[in-house]
């Protein structure tokens, strides 16, 4: 199973970018994993929040294939403990051909992206910066991989 993470906009914080790169490389030892970064929209001052979500949504949907399992990282999504995420991921690895996680732009997702999604996951009830959530997610994905393999990274 190929796993992808779609992001809207570059990770500008160099510390977060370094951490994301490190965990991306680590995840690659367990499964095929890649990050697709969509360019940020230009001239957004003339756009409403809804228009921005619609345009970003169009970009996201162009990258999604009909057979993909699409999981949005969304504040209203299902919350799990790390061991539950690992079990969930293990099931998805057996069911999905391509698992696509999506972190939207600053204003969230368009209704079309919500309609295409198969599931929504929340990393926490806390609010994280848009840049930080990327690092938290790849760390949790790596943690799930080590839990599946029974490695000592995660402690109960």
Secondary structure, DSSP 8 states (H G I E B T S, - for coil): -EEEEEEES----HHHHHHHHHHHHHHTTTS-EEEEEE---S-GGGS-HHHHHHHHHHHHHHH--TT-EEEEEEEEEEE--HHHHHHHHHHHHHH-SEEEEEE-BTTB--HHHHHH-SEEEES-SS---HHHHHHHHHHHHHHHHHHHHT-TTS--
